[in-house]
Amino acid sequence: MFALQFTEYGGPEVMSVGEAPEPHAGPGQVRVAVRATSVNPIDWKIRAGLMAGGAALDKPAIPGVDGAGVVDEVSPGVDGVAIGDEVFGLGKATSAEYAVFDHVAIKPAGLSWAEAAAIPVAAETAARVLDLLGVGPGTTVLVDGASGGVGSAAVQLAVDRGATVIGTASKGNHDFVAALGATPTTYGEGLAERVAELAPDGVDAAFDTAGKGSVPELIKIVGVPHQVVSIADFTAPQHGARVTSGSEGRATYALAKAAELHGAGRFAVTVERTFPLADGAEAHRLSQEGHVRGKLVLTVP
């Protein structure tokens, strides 16, 4: 098969499309003929060697942890999915012609391949953090970085739970954040004062999506360090806040939930730009710059 891959750690330029061995579904898995895959921050962090702990790359690596496509292998014991089903979900090495997926949901007819590929990581991560924070009816949550893929999913899922949401974003993205159901404000210096004006009764929880040093300020706003969760700032525990990477369990129910809400007109999927797989390096570069509204998606021929 063909796949986007790299044989050494480095910048986006280390990636190229080439031949790779086809994977096959193992226990509890399905194989998917990929139609689209999204670019997530974890992809370029792995490619850059930031997650390697100093270990060398011992074989070609294929980025990608989510996507959408058509099931073409189903391992014994997997229920609710059949060969030929159009699905989206979480997997491994998804920037390729074929990939193995661990968790999938049926793709609604109203979702494009690009939109479906943009959902899994964003929705699962957002739901997992909202669960950890106990976000529900009557709570107020601050989403720091509300215009990105995970942030925009968190806003919409929190609103669906009956929460009041405040979302930080650049001024150019305020209308976008407001359309998702949050009250927008700018990030950076003076955030605590701005949030105090928007939520005079206080904020119950805060979600750091960007990892750009806001955790101490978020703790100041919430008042309870444990009620601040980050997905990107691994120094958060030093301040008493929490970090989640999914090792404590994944909120895979969020895939079907997002599809359900999308069908009801209550979950919008924003794809800022699509690229052919051959231009994966450019998509990684833009993702690494960190100013994406929604998601970047690679389409697979």
GIVENCOR-V427775 format. One record per residue. N is the residue number from 1. SS is DSSP state (@ for helix, = for strand, . for the rest). PHI is phi as a letter, one per 20 degrees, with the letter a starting at -180 (* if undefined). D_CENTER is the distance of its C-alpha to the mean C-alpha in Angstrom with 2 decimals. Layout:
{{N | SS | PHI | D_CENTER} {N | SS | PHI | D_CENTER}}
This chain:
{{1 | . | * | 26.12} {2 | = | d | 24.53} {3 | = | b | 21.31} {4 | = | f | 19.64} {5 | = | b | 20.64} {6 | = | b | 21.97} {7 | . | d | 24.90} {8 | . | b | 24.67} {9 | . | f | 22.29} {10 | . | r | 22.20} {11 | . | f | 20.98} {12 | @ | g | 19.57} {13 | @ | f | 23.18} {14 | @ | f | 23.31} {15 | = | e | 21.40} {16 | = | b | 23.32} {17 | = | e | 23.56} {18 | = | b | 26.12} {19 | = | f | 27.30} {20 | . | b | 25.78} {21 | . | f | 26.87} {22 | . | f | 25.51} {23 | . | e | 23.61} {24 | . | c | 24.79} {25 | . | f | 23.47} {26 | . | e | 24.46} {27 | . | g | 25.06} {28 | . | m | 22.58} {29 | . | d | 20.73} {30 | = | c | 20.91} {31 | = | d | 21.09} {32 | = | c | 19.65} {33 | = | f | 21.12} {34 | = | f | 18.02} {35 | = | d | 18.11} {36 | = | b | 14.81} {37 | = | b | 11.75} {38 | = | e | 8.81} {39 | = | d | 8.74} {40 | . | d | 6.17} {41 | @ | g | 8.12} {42 | @ | f | 9.00} {43 | @ | f | 10.75} {44 | @ | f | 13.08} {45 | @ | f | 13.67} {46 | @ | f | 14.94} {47 | @ | f | 16.86} {48 | . | f | 18.42} {49 | . | n | 19.61} {50 | . | f | 18.07} {51 | . | d | 17.15} {52 | . | e | 20.50} {53 | . | m | 22.76} {54 | . | n | 25.38} {55 | . | f | 25.73} {56 | . | f | 26.53} {57 | . | f | 24.68} {58 | . | e | 27.06} {59 | . | a | 25.95} {60 | . | g | 24.01} {61 | = | d | 20.26} {62 | . | d | 17.90} {63 | . | f | 14.30} {64 | . | o | 11.37} {65 | . | c | 9.60} {66 | = | b | 8.90} {67 | = | r | 11.17} {68 | = | b | 14.07} {69 | = | r | 17.81} {70 | = | d | 21.08} {71 | = | f | 22.00} {72 | = | c | 24.99} {73 | = | b | 25.43} {74 | = | c | 25.22} {75 | . | f | 26.32} {76 | . | g | 28.93} {77 | . | n | 27.86} {78 | . | e | 24.74} {79 | . | d | 25.43} {80 | . | n | 24.31} {81 | . | c | 23.32} {82 | . | c | 25.92} {83 | . | g | 26.43} {84 | . | n | 25.86} {85 | . | f | 23.16} {86 | = | e | 20.37} {87 | = | c | 17.07} {88 | = | c | 13.30} {89 | = | r | 11.45} {90 | = | d | 10.41} {91 | = | b | 12.89} {92 | = | c | 14.35} {93 | . | l | 15.53} {94 | . | e | 14.18} {95 | . | e | 15.39} {96 | = | b | 18.76} {97 | . | f | 21.27} {98 | = | c | 20.79} {99 | = | b | 18.22} {100 | = | e | 18.31} {101 | = | d | 15.86} {102 | = | e | 16.02} {103 | = | c | 14.59} {104 | = | c | 14.98} {105 | = | c | 15.83} {106 | = | f | 18.36} {107 | . | f | 17.30} {108 | . | f | 19.28} {109 | . | f | 21.78} {110 | . | f | 20.63} {111 | . | e | 17.23} {112 | . | f | 17.51} {113 | @ | g | 16.18} {114 | @ | f | 13.95} {115 | @ | f | 12.60} {116 | @ | f | 12.19} {117 | @ | f | 10.34} {118 | @ | f | 7.73} {119 | @ | e | 7.17} {120 | @ | g | 6.65} {121 | @ | f | 3.59} {122 | @ | f | 2.70} {123 | @ | f | 6.35} {124 | @ | f | 7.15} {125 | @ | f | 5.90} {126 | @ | f | 7.48} {127 | @ | f | 10.36} {128 | @ | f | 11.02} {129 | @ | f | 11.53} {130 | @ | f | 13.56} {131 | @ | f | 15.56} {132 | @ | f | 16.34} {133 | @ | e | 17.50} {134 | . | m | 19.52} {135 | . | f | 18.41} {136 | . | a | 20.73} {137 | . | g | 23.68} {138 | . | n | 25.46} {139 | . | e | 22.98} {140 | = | d | 21.80} {141 | = | c | 18.43} {142 | = | d | 17.51} {143 | = | d | 13.96} {144 | = | e | 14.31} {145 | . | o | 12.28} {146 | . | e | 12.08} {147 | . | e | 11.94} {148 | = | f | 8.67} {149 | @ | f | 5.63} {150 | @ | f | 4.59} {151 | @ | f | 8.36} {152 | @ | f | 9.60} {153 | @ | f | 8.20} {154 | @ | f | 9.75} {155 | @ | g | 12.82} {156 | @ | f | 13.47} {157 | @ | f | 13.12} {158 | @ | f | 15.27} {159 | @ | f | 17.73} {160 | @ | f | 18.08} {161 | . | e | 19.03} {162 | . | n | 21.72} {163 | . | e | 20.52} {164 | = | e | 21.42} {165 | = | c | 18.60} {166 | = | d | 19.13} {167 | = | c | 16.52} {168 | = | e | 17.10} {169 | . | a | 16.84} {170 | . | f | 19.36} {171 | @ | g | 22.30} {172 | @ | f | 21.51} {173 | @ | d | 18.35} {174 | @ | f | 20.22} {175 | @ | f | 21.26} {176 | @ | f | 17.78} {177 | @ | f | 16.64} {178 | @ | f | 19.92} {179 | @ | f | 19.48} {180 | @ | f | 16.36} {181 | . | o | 18.75} {182 | . | d | 18.52} {183 | = | e | 21.32} {184 | = | e | 20.31} {185 | = | b | 21.71} {186 | . | e | 21.52} {187 | . | e | 20.14} {188 | . | n | 22.47} {189 | . | g | 26.07} {190 | . | n | 27.47} {191 | @ | f | 24.26} {192 | @ | g | 26.03} {193 | @ | f | 28.92} {194 | @ | f | 26.94} {195 | @ | f | 25.01} {196 | @ | g | 28.38} {197 | @ | f | 29.79} {198 | @ | f | 27.00} {199 | . | c | 27.01} {200 | . | f | 30.59} {201 | . | e | 30.25} {202 | . | o | 27.47} {203 | . | d | 23.79} {204 | . | e | 22.89} {205 | = | b | 19.49} {206 | = | b | 17.10} {207 | = | c | 13.42} {208 | = | e | 12.90} {209 | . | e | 9.51} {210 | . | d | 11.36} {211 | . | m | 13.86} {212 | . | d | 16.74} {213 | . | n | 19.43} {214 | . | e | 19.22} {215 | @ | g | 19.41} {216 | @ | g | 23.25} {217 | @ | f | 23.32} {218 | @ | f | 20.87} {219 | @ | f | 23.17} {220 | @ | g | 26.10} {221 | @ | f | 24.74} {222 | @ | f | 23.94} {223 | . | n | 26.91} {224 | . | c | 25.54} {225 | @ | g | 23.59} {226 | @ | f | 22.23} {227 | @ | e | 20.56} {228 | = | d | 18.23} {229 | = | c | 15.03} {230 | = | d | 12.98} {231 | . | d | 9.99} {232 | . | c | 11.55} {233 | . | d | 15.27} {234 | . | f | 17.11} {235 | . | e | 20.30} {236 | @ | g | 19.34} {237 | @ | f | 21.55} {238 | @ | f | 24.45} {239 | @ | d | 24.41} {240 | . | n | 24.09} {241 | . | e | 20.45} {242 | = | d | 17.91} {243 | = | c | 15.03} {244 | . | c | 12.76} {245 | . | c | 11.36} {246 | . | n | 11.80} {247 | . | f | 15.40} {248 | . | e | 16.81} {249 | . | p | 15.46} {250 | . | d | 12.43} {251 | . | e | 12.14} {252 | . | f | 12.27} {253 | @ | f | 14.42} {254 | @ | f | 11.54} {255 | @ | f | 11.45} {256 | @ | f | 15.08} {257 | @ | f | 14.86} {258 | @ | f | 12.57} {259 | @ | f | 15.03} {260 | @ | f | 17.89} {261 | @ | f | 16.99} {262 | @ | f | 16.45} {263 | @ | f | 19.87} {264 | . | e | 21.32} {265 | . | m | 20.19} {266 | . | d | 18.08} {267 | . | b | 14.49} {268 | . | e | 14.12} {269 | . | d | 11.66} {270 | . | d | 12.05} {271 | = | d | 12.29} {272 | = | f | 13.99} {273 | = | a | 15.49} {274 | = | d | 16.03} {275 | = | c | 17.82} {276 | = | f | 19.94} {277 | @ | g | 19.00} {278 | @ | f | 21.95} {279 | @ | d | 20.40} {280 | @ | g | 17.33} {281 | @ | f | 18.75} {282 | @ | f | 18.72} {283 | @ | f | 15.08} {284 | @ | f | 14.33} {285 | @ | f | 16.85} {286 | @ | f | 15.38} {287 | @ | f | 11.88} {288 | @ | f | 13.90} {289 | @ | f | 15.91} {290 | . | n | 13.14} {291 | . | c | 14.44} {292 | . | e | 12.19} {293 | . | e | 12.26} {294 | = | m | 9.40} {295 | = | c | 8.38} {296 | = | d | 10.76} {297 | = | c | 11.89} {298 | = | d | 14.63} {299 | = | e | 17.29} {300 | . | d | 19.44} {301 | . | g | 23.12}}
